[in-house]
Amino acid sequence: MTDETTSLPQVDALQKERDELHDRLLRTSAEFDNYRKRTERERRELSDAVSADIVRDMLPAVDDLERALAAAANDEAGQAFRRGIELIHRRLIDTLRKRGVEQIDVLGQDFDPNWHEAVGHDEATDGRRDGEITAELTKGYRIGQRLLRPAQVKVAKA
């Protein structure tokens, strides 16, 4: 029995070591999985931030195209020019839409400083309520819930 009694503590020690190694393996596996998820999230956030910066830089060109479209052209050469501008504008808007860019709807909405920038006010007449947006001076854009540029608006004031 002396062989069995000496081997029993060895078996217990080996089982304890095995359990510790198994626990360490599980912890390391969980840490690696967390690391993988964290780096993927950071990569996605960085990609979204870069996309937002590029789109934000393109928005003044969209504004310029819209101003060019607003200018009336009466002669035939002016109409051809307008059709070209419309085509460019439509393609640019379609490209932005494919990237998830949305225009912020503002007219008739209540002013929200998270999405709108008040640059003027009008008197609250003709059934307009206090804080209602009455005019849009510059369009606002967003990607999902990320604001690219606030809409510059006029707000009704009592």
C-alpha positions in Angstrom: 0.0 0.0 0.0 2.9 2.3 0.3 3.0 2.6 -3.5 -0.6 3.6 -3.7 -0.4 6.1 -0.9 2.6 7.8 -2.4 1.0 7.9 -5.9 -2.3 9.3 -4.6 -0.8 12.7 -3.7 0.9 12.7 -7.1 -2.4 12.1 -8.9 -4.0 14.9 -6.9 -1.2 17.2 -7.7 -1.4 16.3 -11.4 -5.2 16.8 -11.4 -4.8 20.2 -9.7 -2.2 21.2 -12.3 -4.4 20.0 -15.1 -7.4 22.0 -13.8 -5.2 25.1 -13.5 -3.9 24.7 -17.1 -7.4 24.2 -18.3 -8.6 27.3 -16.5 -5.7 29.3 -17.9 -6.5 28.0 -21.4 -10.2 29.1 -21.0 -9.1 32.6 -19.8 -6.6 33.0 -22.6 -9.2 31.9 -25.2 -11.8 34.4 -23.7 -9.2 37.2 -23.7 -8.3 36.5 -27.3 -12.0 36.5 -28.3 -12.5 39.9 -26.5 -9.3 41.3 -28.2 -10.6 40.2 -31.7 -14.0 41.8 -31.1 -12.5 45.0 -29.8 -10.1 45.4 -32.7 -12.9 44.7 -35.2 -15.1 47.3 -33.5 -12.2 49.8 -33.5 -11.5 49.1 -37.2 -15.2 49.7 -38.1 -15.3 52.9 -36.0 -12.1 54.2 -37.7 -13.5 53.3 -41.2 -16.8 55.1 -40.3 -14.9 58.2 -39.1 -12.8 58.3 -42.3 -15.9 57.9 -44.4 -17.6 60.7 -42.5 -14.6 63.0 -43.0 -14.6 62.4 -46.7 -18.3 62.9 -47.1 -18.2 66.0 -45.0 -15.6 67.5 -47.3 -17.9 66.7 -50.3 -20.9 68.5 -49.0 -19.9 72.0 -50.0 -19.7 70.7 -53.6 -23.2 69.4 -53.3 -24.3 72.9 -52.0 -22.6 74.5 -55.0 -24.3 72.2 -57.4 -27.7 73.0 -55.8 -27.0 76.7 -56.0 -26.1 76.3 -59.7 -29.4 74.4 -60.3 -31.4 77.2 -58.5 -30.0 79.8 -61.0 -32.5 80.0 -63.8 -31.2 79.6 -67.3 -33.6 80.8 -70.1 -31.5 80.2 -73.3 -30.9 76.9 -74.9 -27.2 76.8 -74.0 -28.1 77.5 -70.4 -30.6 74.6 -70.4 -27.9 72.2 -71.7 -25.6 73.5 -68.9 -28.4 73.0 -66.4 -29.0 69.4 -67.5 -25.3 68.7 -67.1 -25.3 70.1 -63.6 -28.4 68.1 -62.8 -26.7 64.9 -63.9 -23.6 65.6 -61.8 -25.8 66.5 -58.8 -27.9 63.3 -59.2 -24.8 61.1 -59.4 -23.2 62.7 -56.4 -26.4 62.4 -54.3 -26.8 58.7 -55.4 -23.2 58.0 -54.4 -23.7 59.6 -51.0 -26.9 57.7 -50.5 -25.1 54.4 -51.3 -22.7 55.2 -48.5 -25.6 55.7 -46.1 -25.7 59.5 -46.1 -29.2 60.9 -45.5 -30.4 64.5 -45.7 -32.0 65.7 -42.4 -35.6 66.8 -42.9 -36.2 70.1 -41.1 -39.1 72.1 -42.4 -42.0 72.1 -39.9 -39.9 70.1 -37.3 -39.1 71.4 -33.8 -35.7 72.9 -33.4 -33.2 70.4 -32.0 -29.7 71.7 -31.3 -28.3 68.2 -31.8 -29.3 68.3 -35.5 -29.9 71.9 -36.3 -28.0 75.2 -36.2 -30.2 78.3 -35.8 -28.9 81.2 -37.9 -32.0 83.3 -37.7 -35.6 83.6 -36.5 -39.0 84.5 -37.8 -42.1 85.7 -35.9 -44.4 82.8 -34.9 -47.3 83.8 -37.1 -49.7 81.9 -39.4 -50.1 79.0 -36.9 -46.4 78.4 -36.5 -45.5 77.3 -33.0 -42.6 78.6 -31.0 -39.4 76.7 -31.9 -40.7 75.4 -35.2 -38.3 75.5 -38.1 -39.6 77.9 -40.8 -36.8 77.9 -43.4 -33.8 75.8 -44.3 -30.7 77.8 -45.4 -28.2 74.9 -45.6 -29.1 71.3 -45.7 -28.0 69.0 -42.9 -26.7 65.5 -43.4 -26.0 62.4 -41.3 -24.8 58.8 -41.6 -27.1 56.7 -39.4 -27.1 58.6 -36.1 -23.7 60.3 -36.7 -24.2 64.0 -37.6 -22.0 65.1 -40.6 -23.3 68.6 -40.7 -26.2 70.3 -38.9 -28.9 72.0 -41.0 -28.7 75.8 -40.8 -32.3 76.9 -40.2 -34.6 79.8 -39.2 -36.8 79.2 -36.2 -40.2 80.6 -35.3 -40.0 82.8 -32.2 -43.0 83.9 -30.2 
